[in-house]
Amino acid sequence: MKTPVEIKQIALNTISEEALAVEGLRKSINDDFVKCVELIMQSTGRIVVTGVGKSANIAAKIVSTLNSTGTQAIFMHAADAVHGDLGMIRPEDIVICLSKSGNTPEIKVLIPLLKLMGNKLVALVGNIDSHLAKQADLILDSSVEREACPNNLAPTSSTTAQLVMGDALAVALLECRGLTTSDFARYHPGGALGKRLYLRVADLYFHNEKPVVAPGASIMEIIMEISSKRLGCTAVVENDKLAGIITDGDLRRMLQSNTDVSHLKAANILSQNPLTVSSGEMVSDALDLMRSRNITQLLVVDNGEYLGVIHLHDILKEGII
């Protein structure tokens, strides 16, 4: 068993080895890389990404990245291709084949079939003298000096290089397509990331009750309204116009400074010109406003009309932080 110090050093060595492998990819961003991006941009088909073994795992991840950044892609396992999966490939599709050696039997069987179908073949390969590289229309060189594995056997640095090359391709395509945050939100509707990009105040506030009192409301009426609606505040509305806000903090401060509160009304303790947010604003912007002012709720107001309250807890429930 290794000592704790030795274990940490092994991990550090692995990170250093893979970092060198990634840095070495700079030489591979060449004319073929540019031509690959241009070919995909001009294509009317999809990108079919294939491989076997660990390369197949990386291929599947590259497909996910391409799809999420606006480039249509599908995954095809090279071993399954000759057992019927070739049927998923259309004549206009571009095939990207991942392989460290470029000489695996499954790849050698697949290449002539792709040639026969007339598809453009891009080799994302770790050996530019391999069968795959020589047969490909374009080469994305993912060669590494050695694996991070001490025996130079387990795919480590080589799969990291493949992954980074795939990311470089996806991001280049993303920028060439001019993908906007709105486009990105459309591809990522789930999770906190997507919600930050598309969720609006209108999507949340209407789930809450609408606390409201008149300027003449008594202290007891104010307390009952804030307590029953459970949002930590109430709006004060007069003649359909927002007059102000009363928060539970306002109530505490008022009770601390007054021995007799029986005569006080909402108009006496409200805060005028409260911070508000429109229903069409992004929830992420509402959250930023709450944080900047150290508050937990905002009144929702459209064209002077009080609509309700959005609370910090509503936003946190959606996983937006």
N, C-alpha and C positions, 0 to 999 in steps of 0.2 A: 504494500500500500504506500502511495506517495504521501509526503508530508504536506501540510497546508501551503507552505511556501512553494513547494514544487508544483502543486496543482494550479496555483495562481500563475506561475511562470509558464506552464503549458498553455493555459488560456491566453495569456499575453502573446506568446509566440504564435499561436494560431491566428489571432487578430492581426498581428504584424505581417504574417505570411500572406493572408488574404488581402490586406491593404496594399501590399506590393503587387499582388496579382491585378487588383483593380486599377492601380496607377499605371500598370503596363498596358492597359487597354487604350491609352491615349494614342498610341501608334496605329491603332486599328480604326480610328475615326478618319477614314481616307475617302478617296473618290467612290469606292464601292459602297460605302455607307451612305454617301450623298445620293448615289444612283438608286439605292434601295428605297430611300425616303421618297424620291421623285417617282419611282415606279409605283409605289403604293398610293401616292397622292393622285396619280393619273389613272389608277385602276378603277374599274367599275365592279370588281368582285370583292371577295373577302380575303382575309389572311388566314391560311391554314397552317397552324404551327404543330410540328410533329417531332417525335424523338422516342427513344427507348430508355429504360432504366431511370437513373436519376435525371437524365436530360429530359425525359418525359415529364417528370414532376416540375422542372423549371419551365418547360414549354407550356404547361397548363397555367402556371402563374403569369407568364407573359401574355397569354390569351386574356386573362382577367384584366390585366393592366391595359392592354390595347382597347378592349371593349369599354372600360370605364373612362377612357380618355378620348373616345369618339371614333375609334377605328374598329370596324367590324372584324371579328376574328373568331375562329373555332379551333378546338383541339382535336387532333387525330393521333392516336397511338400508332406508332409505326408498325408494331407487331400485328395490330388489328386491321391495318390497312389492306393487307392481302387476303383478309378473310371477310371482306364485304364493306369495310368502312371507306374504301376508295369511292364508293357511291356518293359520299357527301361532298366530294370535290366537284366544282363547276369549272368549265373551261376558262373562265375569266379570273379564277382565283389564283393568288400567289401563295406558293408553299415555302415556308421557312422551316428548315430541317436542322434540329439541334443534335450535335454529337461531339464528344470530346475527341475520339479517334478518327471519326469519319469513315471507318472501315467495318462497322458492325454488320453482320449478315442481314439483319432486317432492313438496314438502310440500303445495302447493295441490291436487294430484291426490289425495294420500293422505287429507286431512282429511274430505271428504264420504264416503269409503268407511268410515272409522272411525265417523262419525256414523250411517251407515246400519246398521252392526253394533251400535250402541248402547254402545260402549265409552266410558268416561270418558277425557277427553283433558286432560293437563297439559302446558302449554307452558313449557319452560325456554328462554326466548327473550331475545334482546338488544334487541328493539324491541317495546315494549308497544302500539304503534299498528299493528302488522303484522296481516296476514291471519290468521296462526296464533294470535296473542294474542287477537284478537277472536272466534275460533271455539272457543277452549279453554274448558274448564270451570273451570280454575284456572291461574294464571300464577305461575311462578317467574322473577322478573325478574333476568336476568344482564347487564343493560346496563352498558357501560363508556364512559368519556368518549372514549378513543381507544386504538388499538392501540399496542403497544410498538415496532412497526415504524416507522421514520422516515417512511415514505410513508403511514402509517396504513392499510395494505392487508392485509398478511399476518396471518392469525389468530394472535394472540399473547395479548394481555390478555383478549380475548374468550373464548378456549378455556380459559385459566386460570380465569376467572370461572365458566364452566360446570362445570369440574372441581371447584372448591371448593363450588359450590352442590350438586353431586351428593354430595360428601363430607358436607356439612352435613345433607342429607336422610338419608343412610345412617346416620350416627351418631345422629341424632335417633331413627330407627327402632330402632336397636340398643338405645338406652337405654330406649325405651318397651317393648321386648320383654323387657328385663331379662336380656340375654344374659350368661351367666357365662363364666368362663375355661374351664370344661369344655365348654361349647357351642362356644366359639371353637376349642378344640383339635380338636373333631370336624369342624369346617369346614376346618381347616388341618393335616391329619395329616402333610404333607410339609414338609421343610425344618427349619431350626433352631428356628424359632418354634414350630411344632407339637410338635416333640420336647420342648422345654422344658415344654410344657403337659401332655403325656400320658406320656412315657417314664418308666418306673419302674426301680428298681435291679434288679428281677427280670428285666427285659428284657435286661440286659447281663452281669451277673456270671456267669451259667451258661455263657457262652462260654469263660470262663477255666478253667484247671485249678485244683485245690483244694490249695494248699500246706499241709501239716500235719506236725508232728513231735510226739513224746512228750516229756515233761519230761526224760527221761533220755537224749535224743538227744545224740550227740557233736557237737563243733564241725564235723567233716567232714560228718556227716549233715545238719547244719543248712545248711551252705554248699551241699551238693549239692541239697538241696530247694529253696532259694531260687533257685539258678542254673537248675535244670531247669524250674521253673514260671514263671520270668521275670516275676515280679510284684513283685520287690523286697522280699518279706517272706514269712514263714510264720507260721501260727497255731500255738500250742502247746496241745494238747488232752490232758486227762487224764480218764479215765472219762467220755468223751463231754461233758465240760464244758470250756469255753474257759478256759484258765489265763492266757493272755497272747499277746503278739505279739513276734516278733523281726524287725527290718528289716535291710536291708543296712547302714544307718547304724549300727545297734546293733552289728553285727559289726565295722565299722571302728573304732568307738570302743573296743570291747573289745580288739581286736588292738593298738591304740595304747597301751593301759594295762597290758597283760599280756605278759610275755616268754615265759611258759610257759602255753599254753592247753590242753594235752593233757588236763588233769583236769577242765576245765569242761564243764558240761552245759547243755542248754537252760534248765533251771530256774534256772541261775545268772545268765543274762543277759537273760531275757525281761522285757518291760515289762508289768506287770499293769494291769488295767482299761483296755484299749485302747479307742480310739474305735471305735464300731460303727455300723452302719446296718441298718435292717430291709429286707427285700426289697420291701416294699410302698411304701417312701418314693420320692418323686420324685427322679429323677436330678439335676435342677437343685438340689435341696436338698442332695444329697450333694456336689455340686460346691462349693456355698457353704461347706459344712463343711470340705472339704479346703482351700479357699482361706483360710478364717479361721484354720486351724491350721497352714497351710504344710506340708501333707503330700500325698502322691501316691496313697495307697491307703487303703481302709477295709475292715475285715472285715464281712461280711454275716452277721448273726445274727438268728434269729427264735426267740423264746421260749427263749433260752439255747442254741439249737442253732446251731453254726457251719456255715454253708452255703458260704462261698467268699469271694472278694475282688473288689471293684470298684476299678479303677485309673483314675487321671486320664486316661490314654491312651484308655481305652474311651469316655470321655465326649467327649473332643476328636475322636475319629474320627466321632462322630455329628454333629459340627458345632456342638455346644453350647459356648458360651464365655461 
